[in-house]
Amino acid sequence: MIEFAAVIGVTLVLAVVAVGGGFAHADLLLLAGAGVLVLGLVAGVGAGVVYHLALYRELSPRGTLGSGWWWRPTSFHPQLTLPMRRRVMPWFYVGAAGFFVALAGCAIVLAAILAL
């Protein structure tokens, strides 16, 4: 299901880029793209911080986190129990979604630049 949503999202972004601002004034498209980009960054970075804190809170009592663990936190996902996963992974998914929203904002900004 996630893959289907990703394909639909990418298709919509590509359609906006292909149109190049044909449905909206380029300045309005640029503003909308910047807004989507900022929304994605705020949601993604905020959720990413909460994800890292939640992962640390769950795994640090076990002593399994070494120095620099935040550079590759996904390698510690197999160590999470089911209750731990329920507390940590939603933040991971929200952060990933924020990243894709930010990419969509970049594509919209690109479409606006091409329409100028």
FENTA-V117377 format. One record per backbone hydrogen bond with DSSP energy under -0.5 kcal/mol. CO is the residue of the C=O (numbers start at 1). NH is the residue of the N-H. Records with the same first field share a line. If there is no record, write none. Layout:
BEGIN
CO=NH, NH
END
This chain:
BEGIN
1=5
2=6
3=7
4=8
5=9
6=10
7=11
8=12
9=13
10=14
11=15
12=16
13=17
14=18
15=19
16=20, 21
19=22
21=24
25=29
26=30
27=31
28=32
29=33
30=34
31=35
32=36
33=37
34=38
35=39
36=40
37=41
38=42
39=43
40=44
41=45
42=46
43=47
44=48
45=49
46=50
47=51
48=52
49=53
50=54
51=55
52=56
53=57
54=58
55=59
56=60
59=62, 63, 64
60=63
64=66
66=69
68=71
69=72
70=73
72=75
73=76
74=77
76=79
77=80
81=85
82=86
83=87
84=87, 88
85=89
88=91, 92
89=93
90=94
91=95
92=96
93=97
94=98
95=99
96=100
97=101
98=102
99=103
100=104
101=105
102=106
103=107
104=108
105=109
106=110
107=111
108=112
109=113
110=114
111=115
112=116
113=116
END
